Amino acid sequence: MGVFVLVVMVLAILFLFMGVTVVRQGYVYTVERFGRFTNTAPPGFNFILPFIDRVGRKVNMMEQVLDIPGQEIITKDNAMVAVDGVVFFQVLDAPKAAYEVSDLYVAIMQLMTTNLRTVMGGLDLDETLSKRDQINAQLLSVVDLATEAWGVKVTRVELKDIRPPADIVNAMTRQMKAEREKRATILESEAARQNEINRAEGLKQAQILEAEGRKASAFLDAEARERSAAAEAKATQLVSDAIAGGNTKAINYFVAQKYVEAISQFATSPNAKTILFPVEATALIGTLGGIGELAKDALAKDK
């Protein structure tokens, strides 16, 4: 009797140990009863009925990275490019990921490969090189929608590398060099053009200032001539009035003026080294004296 009880106790302990299932953090186990899914076992300690229930699939619930191998793709303009990338995804529904698709990783990889060919095949080579973000976003939208039925959330799609053929790379290098030389030539011509413009503007301003200076100088000369003419006219009027009044000394004014002007012209002549002409000093002094008397008479009348 005691042996039977001991055997029963050992079997019970073994039964309990067989039913204990510890699930690691980040995983969810599916539980199957006679091959049919019944429930899931979350991380931690779980107990299932031995011989009746069993662990079906061990589903990784952490975000995972799947490497997409290199693919040779023909673009819209018939250029062959090699492309590889990565896809980040996370299982949100363990039963769907376990039973809605046969092999989740292979399915995602094949889905990425076919859609990568579709998306990049509709673009030109230049667009595939310059619109990488747009390609990533389009792939993410398509693949995430397709994997929703599998309980998977695609969080990110990235193209790691796009490799055009060597001849195309060389042609692009020459094109880039030509573009840079073209921009340099344009910048040099623009700089020369701006330099000429600045020089012309400076010359223009200088001519304007010079013209304004000549204008101001001419105005001052005209004003001086006007004042001189006014003074001369006034002097002539005074002399004319004196002559009209019977003062014969006024005639001496004109004689002395012409006399002095003639002597000045002789003195300033560039060919005259020595001038000999008879001059009576007393006559010149008398003439100047007459001019002085005339001035006194004019001043006396003004008073």
C-alpha positions as CSV (number, residue, x, y, z in Angstrom):
1,M,0.0,0.0,0.0
2,G,2.8,2.4,0.9
3,V,4.6,1.7,-2.3
4,F,1.4,2.4,-4.3
5,V,1.0,5.7,-2.6
6,L,4.6,6.6,-3.2
7,V,4.3,5.7,-6.9
8,V,1.2,7.9,-7.2
9,M,2.9,10.8,-5.5
10,V,5.9,10.5,-7.9
11,L,3.6,10.4,-10.9
12,A,1.7,13.4,-9.6
13,I,4.9,15.3,-9.2
14,L,6.1,14.3,-12.7
15,F,2.7,15.4,-14.1
16,L,3.0,18.8,-12.4
17,F,6.5,19.2,-13.7
18,M,5.5,18.3,-17.2
19,G,2.7,20.9,-17.2
20,V,4.9,23.7,-16.0
21,T,6.0,26.1,-18.8
22,V,8.1,29.2,-18.3
23,V,7.8,31.8,-21.1
24,R,10.7,34.2,-21.5
25,Q,10.2,37.9,-21.6
26,G,9.6,39.2,-25.2
27,Y,8.0,35.9,-26.3
28,V,4.4,34.5,-26.4
29,Y,3.7,30.8,-26.7
30,T,0.7,29.4,-28.4
31,V,-1.1,26.5,-26.6
32,E,-2.6,23.7,-28.7
33,R,-5.0,21.1,-27.4
34,F,-5.0,18.0,-29.6
35,G,-3.4,20.2,-32.4
36,R,-5.9,23.0,-32.2
37,F,-5.1,26.5,-30.9
38,T,-6.8,27.3,-27.6
39,N,-4.9,30.2,-25.9
40,T,-1.6,31.9,-25.5
41,A,0.9,31.7,-22.7
42,P,2.3,35.1,-21.7
43,P,5.8,35.7,-20.3
44,G,6.4,34.1,-16.9
45,F,5.0,30.9,-15.2
46,N,2.3,29.0,-17.0
47,F,0.7,25.6,-16.5
48,I,-0.7,23.4,-19.2
49,L,-2.2,19.9,-19.1
50,P,0.4,17.4,-20.0
51,F,-0.5,14.9,-22.8
52,I,-3.5,17.1,-23.7
53,D,-2.1,20.5,-24.3
54,R,1.3,21.4,-25.8
55,V,3.2,24.4,-26.8
56,G,2.6,25.1,-30.5
57,R,4.6,28.1,-31.6
58,K,7.1,30.3,-29.8
59,V,6.4,33.8,-31.2
60,N,8.9,36.6,-30.8
61,M,7.0,39.8,-29.8
62,M,10.0,42.1,-29.9
63,E,10.8,44.4,-32.8
64,Q,12.9,42.5,-35.3
65,V,15.1,43.4,-38.2
66,L,15.0,41.4,-41.4
67,D,17.8,41.9,-43.9
68,I,16.6,42.0,-47.6
69,P,19.3,40.6,-49.8
70,G,20.6,42.5,-52.8
71,Q,18.3,42.6,-55.8
72,E,19.1,43.7,-59.4
73,I,16.3,45.9,-60.6
74,I,15.6,47.5,-64.0
75,T,14.5,51.1,-63.7
76,K,12.0,52.9,-65.9
77,D,14.8,54.2,-68.2
78,N,16.3,50.6,-68.5
79,A,19.2,51.1,-66.1
80,M,20.2,48.1,-64.0
81,V,20.8,48.9,-60.3
82,A,21.6,46.6,-57.4
83,V,19.5,47.4,-54.3
84,D,19.4,45.9,-50.8
85,G,17.7,47.0,-47.6
86,V,16.2,46.2,-44.2
87,V,12.7,46.0,-42.8
88,F,11.8,46.5,-39.1
89,F,8.7,44.8,-37.9
90,Q,6.9,43.7,-34.7
91,V,4.4,41.0,-34.1
92,L,1.3,42.4,-32.4
93,D,-1.0,39.3,-32.6
94,A,0.8,36.0,-31.8
95,P,-2.0,33.6,-33.0
96,K,-2.2,35.4,-36.4
97,A,1.5,35.4,-36.9
98,A,1.7,31.7,-36.0
99,Y,-1.3,30.4,-38.0
100,E,-2.2,32.9,-40.7
101,V,1.1,32.5,-42.6
102,S,3.3,29.5,-43.1
103,D,6.7,31.1,-42.6
104,L,6.5,34.7,-41.4
105,Y,10.1,35.7,-42.2
106,V,10.1,34.2,-45.7
107,A,6.7,35.8,-46.4
108,I,7.9,39.3,-45.4
109,M,11.1,38.9,-47.4
110,Q,9.3,37.9,-50.5
111,L,6.7,40.7,-50.1
112,M,9.5,43.2,-49.7
113,T,11.4,41.9,-52.7
114,T,8.4,42.0,-55.1
115,N,7.2,45.5,-54.0
116,L,10.8,46.8,-54.2
117,R,10.9,45.8,-57.8
118,T,7.5,47.3,-58.5
119,V,8.2,50.6,-56.8
120,M,11.7,51.2,-58.2
121,G,10.8,49.8,-61.6
122,G,8.4,52.7,-62.0
123,L,11.1,55.4,-61.4
124,D,14.0,56.7,-63.5
125,L,17.6,56.2,-62.4
126,D,17.9,59.8,-61.2
127,E,14.7,59.4,-59.2
128,T,15.9,56.2,-57.5
129,L,19.0,58.0,-56.3
130,S,17.4,61.2,-55.2
131,K,14.0,60.0,-53.8
132,R,15.1,57.4,-51.4
133,D,12.9,58.7,-48.6
134,Q,9.9,58.6,-51.0
135,I,10.7,55.0,-51.9
136,N,11.0,54.0,-48.2
137,A,7.7,55.6,-47.4
138,Q,5.9,53.9,-50.3
139,L,7.3,50.5,-49.5
140,L,6.4,50.9,-45.8
141,S,2.8,51.8,-46.7
142,V,2.4,48.8,-49.1
143,V,4.1,46.2,-46.9
144,D,2.5,47.3,-43.7
145,L,-1.0,47.0,-45.3
146,A,-0.2,43.5,-46.6
147,T,1.1,42.2,-43.3
148,E,-1.7,43.5,-41.2
149,A,-3.6,40.2,-41.8
150,W,-0.7,38.4,-40.2
151,G,-0.8,40.3,-37.0
152,V,2.4,42.2,-37.9
153,K,3.2,45.9,-37.8
154,V,5.9,47.0,-40.2
155,T,7.5,50.0,-38.4
156,R,10.2,51.0,-40.8
157,V,11.7,50.2,-44.3
158,E,15.2,51.4,-45.2
159,L,17.2,51.0,-48.4
160,K,20.8,50.4,-47.4
161,D,22.5,50.8,-50.7
162,I,21.7,51.6,-54.3
163,R,24.5,50.7,-56.7
164,P,24.3,51.8,-60.4
165,P,26.6,50.2,-63.0
166,A,30.2,51.3,-63.2
167,D,29.8,53.0,-66.6
168,I,26.8,55.0,-65.3
169,V,28.8,56.0,-62.2
170,N,31.6,57.3,-64.4
171,A,29.2,59.2,-66.6
172,M,27.6,60.8,-63.5
173,T,31.0,61.8,-62.3
174,R,31.9,63.5,-65.5
175,Q,28.5,65.2,-65.5
176,M,29.0,66.4,-62.0
177,K,32.4,67.8,-62.9
178,A,31.0,69.5,-66.0
179,E,28.2,71.1,-63.9
180,R,30.7,72.3,-61.3
181,E,33.0,73.8,-64.1
182,K,29.9,75.4,-65.6
183,R,28.9,77.0,-62.3
184,A,32.4,78.2,-61.8
185,T,32.5,79.8,-65.2
186,I,29.2,81.5,-64.6
187,L,30.3,82.8,-61.3
188,E,33.5,84.2,-62.8
189,S,31.5,85.9,-65.6
190,E,29.1,87.3,-63.1
191,A,31.9,88.6,-61.0
192,A,33.5,90.3,-64.0
193,R,30.2,91.7,-65.1
194,Q,29.6,93.1,-61.6
195,N,33.1,94.6,-61.6
196,E,32.4,96.4,-64.9
197,I,29.1,97.6,-63.6
198,N,30.8,99.0,-60.5
199,R,33.5,100.6,-62.5
200,A,30.9,102.2,-64.9
201,E,28.9,103.4,-61.9
202,G,32.1,105.0,-60.4
203,L,32.9,106.7,-63.7
204,K,29.4,107.9,-64.0
205,Q,29.4,109.4,-60.5
206,A,32.8,111.0,-61.1
207,Q,31.5,112.6,-64.3
208,I,28.4,113.8,-62.5
209,L,30.5,115.4,-59.8
210,E,32.8,116.9,-62.3
211,A,29.9,118.3,-64.3
212,E,28.4,119.7,-61.1
213,G,31.7,121.3,-60.2
214,R,32.0,122.9,-63.6
215,K,28.4,124.1,-63.3
216,A,29.0,125.7,-59.9
217,S,32.3,127.2,-61.2
218,A,30.5,128.6,-64.3
219,F,27.8,130.0,-62.1
220,L,30.3,131.8,-59.9
221,D,32.2,133.1,-62.9
222,A,29.0,134.4,-64.4
223,E,28.0,136.0,-61.2
224,A,31.5,137.7,-61.0
225,R,31.2,138.9,-64.6
226,E,27.8,140.2,-63.9
227,R,29.0,142.1,-60.9
228,S,32.0,143.4,-62.8
229,A,29.7,144.5,-65.7
230,A,27.4,146.2,-63.3
231,A,30.3,148.0,-61.7
232,E,31.7,149.0,-65.1
233,A,28.2,150.2,-66.2
234,K,27.9,152.3,-63.0
235,A,31.4,153.8,-63.6
236,T,30.6,154.6,-67.2
237,Q,27.3,156.1,-66.1
238,L,29.1,158.3,-63.6
239,V,31.6,159.4,-66.2
240,S,28.9,160.1,-68.8
241,D,27.0,162.2,-66.3
242,A,30.1,164.1,-65.4
243,I,30.8,164.8,-69.1
244,A,27.2,165.8,-69.6
245,G,27.6,168.2,-66.7
246,G,30.5,169.9,-68.4
247,N,33.3,168.3,-66.4
248,T,36.2,167.8,-68.9
249,K,38.1,165.8,-66.4
250,A,35.9,162.8,-67.0
251,I,37.3,162.4,-70.5
252,N,40.7,161.7,-68.9
253,Y,39.1,158.6,-67.2
254,F,38.7,156.8,-70.6
255,V,42.1,158.0,-71.8
256,A,43.8,156.8,-68.7
257,Q,41.9,153.5,-68.8
258,K,42.9,152.7,-72.4
259,Y,46.4,153.9,-71.7
260,V,46.9,151.5,-68.8
261,E,45.3,148.6,-70.7
262,A,47.7,149.2,-73.6
263,I,50.7,149.2,-71.3
264,S,49.5,146.0,-69.6
265,Q,49.2,144.2,-73.0
266,F,52.7,145.2,-73.9
267,A,54.0,144.0,-70.6
268,T,52.3,140.6,-70.8
269,S,53.2,139.9,-74.4
270,P,55.2,136.5,-74.5
271,N,57.5,137.8,-77.3
272,A,58.4,141.1,-75.5
273,K,61.7,141.0,-73.7
274,T,62.4,144.7,-73.6
275,I,59.9,147.5,-74.4
276,L,61.0,151.0,-75.3
277,F,58.4,153.7,-75.8
278,P,58.3,157.4,-74.8
279,V,56.2,157.9,-71.7
280,E,55.8,161.3,-70.0
281,A,55.4,160.5,-66.4
282,T,53.9,163.9,-65.6
283,A,51.2,163.4,-68.2
284,L,50.2,160.0,-66.8
285,I,50.2,161.5,-63.3
286,G,48.1,164.3,-64.4
287,T,45.7,161.9,-66.0
288,L,45.4,159.9,-62.8
289,G,45.0,163.1,-60.9
290,G,42.0,164.0,-63.1
291,I,40.5,160.6,-62.4
292,G,40.9,161.3,-58.7
293,E,39.2,164.7,-59.0
294,L,36.4,163.0,-61.0
295,A,35.9,160.5,-58.2
296,K,35.8,163.2,-55.6
297,D,33.1,165.1,-57.6
298,A,31.1,161.9,-58.0
299,L,31.2,161.1,-54.3
300,A,30.3,164.7,-53.4
301,K,27.2,164.5,-55.6
302,D,26.2,161.2,-54.0
303,K,26.3,162.8,-50.6
